[in-house]
Amino acid sequence: MQRITSRLPEAWREAGFIFLITRGALFLLAPLAYLTMPRVDPMFLDVPPKVDTSLTDTFTGLGHYIFDIWARWDSVWYLEIAHHGYSAHDSTTAFFPLYPLLLAAFRPLLAGNGVVTGILISLLCCLIAFYLLYRLVEIDFGGKVARRAVLYLAVFPTSFFFQTVYSESLFLALTIGCLYLARRKEYLLAGVLGGLATLTRSAGLLLLLPLLIMYVQDTGFNWRRILDAMFLVLVPLGLALWMLYLGIRFGDPWLFQKAQSNWLRQFSLPFGPLGGLWSGIVAAYNGMSTVLTSKDINYMPVDLDPRLWATYNVMNLLFTIPFLGLAIAAFRRLPLAYSVYSLAVLLLPLSIPSTYVPLLSMPRFVLAAFPLFILMAIWGEKHPWFDKLVMVCSLTFLGVLTAKFVVWTWVA
């Protein structure tokens, strides 16, 4: 075994080791949490999605504890789309098609089990994302910073989504791969991956910003540079194809945007992301007040406890503010393309806050701002106290949030 690993390139060894240790630990933690913590019955949830247990509960016994517990919340939407396709009336069009398309394509190879298929796709993309991040960081900052950046990303509190039936791993692998290839001036392949990222999530469109910056910063002029500029058009092509499909199938190319009303999201006008951030601050303040003044009553199910959502408003702000600070600090330490992309990734969800939980899902959305983990790795390499702070906080909340997710309590 040692001979085999010694023959692997350093990037694969480092990324693979971090992948195996962190994903393996979560596969051990999750069943323990599921078997020992109070569980919310998803059939009694008063918010979508409505759960089809034939899609989410695919095993009994050990298989259920290993696999099925990773199919929660948005997983239901992806499984529904993979099995039954899109509908114009159930908000499925809010979910972009590449991940459910992969589920539908590879599900027959695994006896039609969408849950196992989704987990394997996510795990494979997670490994690829870790490897590509190592390679990208290694170019400018060396192997030590690259290793730490991968580690920080792997233990981040919401990194358990990388092995769920969610599109997080796929989107991350595509976006990191896009910037890595652009860093190597391979704009055709970068454009292809950017287009696939846009077919995965609307935020993929933001890749145009770093790609344009990297293109402009490249020196020299030749005919190939003209072609490179044309290849950047492939990024919005993913969104154009999705809108074309919606227009042909349902007669409304903007149906994906209208479906966001299911999550009570709307553009924050006239102040944009500042309006969303302010709403999040107000919600967090009111949430703290609710937590401190509410009587300690046991609610059944636990998801009806008003303190739960009040605490989420506080937690969402505690994830958002530090990452906004990191995004600003990144302009002094990271390449301009990385800094601009990170800030854009954070400002997009802030511009479309949810009504009652303004910063809904921000602890998960910040995963896409992967260059900020590079910045943390640079600081962690120089300051041991910062490294310990990141690791202790990350591992603590990773355990808590993973446990909450598998028992059907909302996380992000």
N, C-alpha and C positions, 0 to 999 in steps of 0.2 A: 504493500500500500504506500509506503514511504517513497519507494522508487517511482511509483506512478505519479504521486503528487509533486515530486521534485522535478518531473519532466514538464509539468504544466507551466505556462507563462506566469509570471508573478501576479499579474492582474487577476487571472483566474483563480490562483491559489488564495489570494487575500479575499477577493469578493466571495469565492465559494465557501471559505471557512466561516466568514461572517454570516453568510446566508444559512449555512447548515446549523450553526449554533443558535442563532436568533429564531429562525423558523422552527427548529426542533423544540426549543424551549416553549414556544407559544403553543405548539401542538400538545405538549404535556400539560401546560397550564389550563388551556381552555376546557378540556373535559372535566378537570378537577373543579373548576369554577361552576360549570354547568350542573354537576352532580351535588354540589354542596350549597349553592346559593338559591334564594327564592327566584322562581322564573315567572316572567310575565307571559300570560297566555295570549298569543297574537290574535286569536279569534275574537278577543274582547277589546282590542285596540280601536279607538274611535277616530283614528287617522289612517290614511292609505299608507301602504298598499294592503288590499284585502288578500289574505294569505291563502294560497292553494296548497294544502299540505301534501298533495300528491307530487308537487314539484320540489318542495323543500325537505320533506321527510322521506328520504329515499331508502333508508336502511332501518333495521332494528338492531338493538344490542350495540356491539363495539363499533360497527360501521357508522351508526348514528352519532356516537360520541366523538368520533374522529372527523367525520366529514360534514354531516348535516348541520352541525352547530355553527358552521361558517357561512351559512346562507340565511341572512337576516336583512330586514329592511329593504334597501334598494336592490338587494339580490333577487327579491321576489319579482321586481320589474324586469330585470334582465332575463330571468328564467321564463317568465310569462312571454316575453318577446321571442325568445329562442324557440319556444314550443308552439306558440300560437300566432306570432307575427304582431304587427302594429295595428292599432285602431285609432280612429280620429276622436274617440269619445272617452277614453280612459286614461289620458295623460301619458301613455307609453311613449309618445313622440318626443317627450322631454329628454329621452335617453337616446343618445346618438348610436348609430347602427353597428360600428365595427366589432365591439365586444360581443353583443348578442349574436352577430353573424358568425363569429368564431365559435361561440357556444353551439349554435345550430349545426355548423359544419363538422365539428369534431365529436359532437355528442353520440352519433351512431357508432363511433369507434370504441365507446365505453358503455356499451349496452344501453344507450339512450339516457344515461344518467347525467343530467345537466349540472348537478351540484359538483360531482367529482371532476367533470370536464372544466367547469369554471375555476375550481381550485387549482387544477394542474396548469391551466393557462396563466392564472395569476402568479403561481410560483415560478413558472418558467420565465415570465416577463420580469418578475422580481429579480431573479438571478442575473438576467441580461442587463437590467437597469443598474444593479450594483457594479457589474463588470464595466459597463460603459462609463459610469460615474468615475470609477477608479482611473480609467484611461484618460478621461477628459481632464480630471484634476492633475494627474501626473504630468501632463504637458507643461503646465505653468508653475506648479507648486511642489512637485516631487512626490515620491511614493509614500512618505510618512503622512503628509497632509491628506493624500488620496485615501489611505487606509482609514484615517480618522473620520473623514467626511462620509465614507460608506458606513462606518460604524454608527455615527450619530444619526444618519438617516434610518438605519436598520433598527435602532432602539427607540426612535421617536415615539411618543405616546400613541399616535394613531397609525403607526407602521403595521399594525396587525391587519389593516385593510389590504396589504400586499398579498395576503393569502386567502382572502374572502372572495365570494362571487361578486366582485366589484371590478370596475375598469381602472382602478388606481394604478396597478402595476403596468398594465398595457400602456396607459397614457404616459407614465413616467419613463418607461423604456423608449417610447417613440420620441419624446421631447428631448431626453438626454442624447439619444442617438442622433437626432437632427442637429443639435448644436455641436456634437462631437465631429460629425462629418463636415459641417460648415467650418469648424476650426481647422480641419485638414483641407479646406477649400474644395471639397467634393460636393458641389452645390446641387447636382442632379439628384444624388441619393438623399441629400439633406432635404430637398424639396419633396421627394417622395415620402419620406418619413413624416415631414411636416403635414403633408396632405392626409396621411393616415391618422396622425394625431388629431387633426380637425374633424375626421370622421369618427373619432372616439369621444371628444368633448369639444364644446364650442371654444374653450380656452386655448385650444390648439392654434387658433387664428393669431394669438399673441406672438407666436414664433416668428411672424413677419418682422417684428421689431428687432430682435437680436440678429436675425439673418441680414436685414438691411444694414445694420450697423457694421457687422463683420464684413459684408461685401464692400461697403464704402471704405473701410479701413484697410482693405487689401490694396497694395500699391501696384502700379504698373497698368498698362492697357494693352489688350490684344482681343482678337475675335472671340476667344474663349470666355472672356469676361462678359461679353454681350450675351452669350448663351447662358452664363451663370445667372445673369439678371432675369432672364426669361424663365429659368428653372424655379425661381422664387414664386412664380405664379401658381405652382403646384400646391402651395400651402392653402390658399383660399379655395382651391379646386375641390377639396374634401367637403367643405361646407356647401359649395355650389351643387355638388352631386346629391347631397342630402336634401337640399331644398328642392332640387329638380324632382327627386323621388316623391317628396311630399306633395309637390304641385301636381304631378301626374296621378298619384294614387288617391289623394284626398282633395285635390283642388285648392290647396292652400300651402304655399311654400313656407309660410311663417308659422306653421302649426307647432313647431318645436318651441318657439318662443311663447306662444299663447298657452302652451301646456304648463308653463312655469307657475301659472296662477294656482295650480294644485298645491304648491308650497308657499302660496301667498307672497311670492316675490314680485317686485315691481321696481322700475327705475327710480332712483332717488333724485328727484328734481326739486329745486334747480342746482343743488350743491354737489350732486354726484357722489363720489366716494366719501367726501367729508360728511354728507348727510347721513350716509349709512353708518359711518363710524360714530357720529354723534348719537344716532338712535341706539347703537350698541352700548355706548357709555350710559345713556339714560336707563336702558333695560338692565344693565348690570347693577346700577345704583338701586333701582327698584327691587331687583332680585336679591341683593344683599339685605335690603330692608325686610323683604318677605322671609328670608331665612332666619333673621335674627328675632323677628317678632311673632312668627307662627308658633302655635302650640305643637308639641311633639305628639302627633296623632299618627297611628298606623293606618295607612290607606291601602285598600285592597281593590283593584290591583295597585301595585306600587307606582305604576305609571300615571296614576291620577293625583299623586301628591304634588301640590302646587310648588313645594320647595324644590322638587326635582328640576322643573323647567327654570325656576328662579336661579338655581345653582348653575344650570347650563349657560344662562346669560352671563353670569360672572366668569365661568370658565372660558367661554368663547372670547370674551374681552381679554382675558389673561393670555390666551394664545395669540390674539391679534396684535396687541400693542407691542410686545417684544419683537415680533416678526416685522412689523412696520419699522421699528427702530433698526433692526438688522438690515432691512432693505435700504434705508437711508445711509447707514454706515458703509454698506457695500460699495457705494460710489467712490469711496476713498481707497478701497483695497482690492476690489475685484475688477475684471475687465468690464468696460462700459456695457457691452452687450448683455452680460450676465446680470448686471445691476438693473438695467432697464427692464429686462424680462421679469425678474423677481418682483419688482415694484408693480408691474402691470398685472401679474398673477394675483397679487393681493388686492389691487384696486378694483379689479373686475367684480368679484363678489360683493365688495363694499358698495359698489354702485347699484346693486340690485338686492337690497336687504329684504328679509322676510318681515312680515307685519308684526308678529308677536315675539319672534326670536330673531332679531335683526341680523345677528352674525351667525345664522344657522349654518352648520357644517364647516365653519372656518378652521377648526382644528384638523379637519381632513384636507381642506383646500390648500393649506399652507405646504403640504407635502410636495405640491407641484412647483413651489418656489425653491427647487433643489440647490441653486447656487448659494443660498443662504446657509446651507449646511457646509459648504466649502469655507465660507467666512468663519463659521463657528469652529471648524477644524483648524483653521489658521490660528485662531485665538487659543484653542485648546492645546495646540502644540507648543505655544509659547508660555502659557499660564496654566500650571497644573491645577490650581484651585478652580479655574473655569472648566477644565476637563472633568473634574470630580463633580462639580455642580450640574453640568449637563447630564452626565451618566446617572447620577443618583435621581435627579428629577425625572429624567426620561424613563428609566427602568421602573420607578415607582408608579408613575401614571400609566405606563404601558400595561403593567399588570392589572391595574384597576379598570382601565377602559376596555381591555380585552375581556375581562370577566363580565363586565356590564353588557358588552355586545352579545356574547353568546347566550345570555339569559333573556334576550329580547328587550333589553332596556336601551333606549336611544342614546347614542354616543355622539355621532357627527354625521 
